[in-house]
């Protein structure tokens, strides 16, 4: 989503033990609270054009901002003890809350001096696993560069290193996985179209162009935890610690959407076909191929899968997997807390337009608008599922089994509208913009 902003704020709710919400404290936020940006107070830095991306791991958060003059800034909050917020924040002794960043601070992108020598590389994408951060750097005419920093648990750094202690940022060598793909050579250009991180594994969507740019191959590459086959490998080793090709064909049937749970991976193809990898112990892969409506987007909680579908005037969010916390968004449950695939039960019914949804660890947010509202002034945010840390921002800690309106609350009069949403490990995020921007 690329939305222009004039004046806007970032709100957060939920788990905050290491200050990962960036609200100025380490207390959980049970209602949506403004994030604090160092030097700017409870506002996004001025002249920000858009939030390119927000990614949050177990206890850290990174935000990529683009300013109106084209400058891209990387900001971070929370726990940086494993190096996940850069080497300046890493500590080699037992970390405490005092070592955390309780507000968003601008981070110096790693290898900045090296990239400046190679040309004008800028941060383009960010992602976060449990205690690891990934940054994609791009420069026109050159191969993208992927940097990992933080913990190497389950091979998360993608560098085949054995250490799990804080390390300096590393550049991940992607050329080793190309082999004979479309005649790839050492002079081929690699473009990272998208990066998807679950708690313990990572998948990249790559375009590999020949040196003359006349042809390209389209492949999936991943690494990390693999015991349950979530990386598509037949040998169920605990982890794969370097990039490897995922055996799913996206050359003839390109990827439209991809999402990672704790032990599963779901890939939506342009043909509406769904490829699934990994565990189905919680029913998270159950009957995904049975949905006949056109699917627009896939999302995963740790133990569930969600599909946004639309056909004619009908707008449906399907869900399957664990429902122990009400995360499927419907009342009918089984004795085991699992359910077959079914629709999330929104109070306003199928006429409501779901513009985006976001999956956290075991809770889900949905951004909706009314039909015909081209400016999205009527935007509402709904949420359901696990709420132990107040991550749904309702001021209570009970789980929510069906969608409840999170924003605006209690028919409140507001001059701001929600323009984007994110969900992560026990927390949620809303970006608000002034109406009329």
Secondary structure by P-SEA (a helix, b strand, c coil): cbbbbcbbbbbbbccccccccccccccccccbbbbbcccccccccccccccccccccccbbbbbbbccccbbbbbbbccccccccccccccccccccccccccbbbbcccaaaaaaaaccccccbbbbcccbbbbbbbcccccbbbbbbcccccccccccccccccccbbbbbccccccccccccccbbbbbccccccccbbbbbbbbbcccccccccccccccccccccccccccccccccccccccccccccccbbbbcccbbbbbccccbbbbbcccccccccccccccccccbbbbcccbbbbbbbcccbbbbbbbccccccccccccccccccccccccccccccccccccccccccbbbbbbbcccccccccbbbbccccccccccccccccccccccccccccccccccccccccccccbbbbbbbcccc
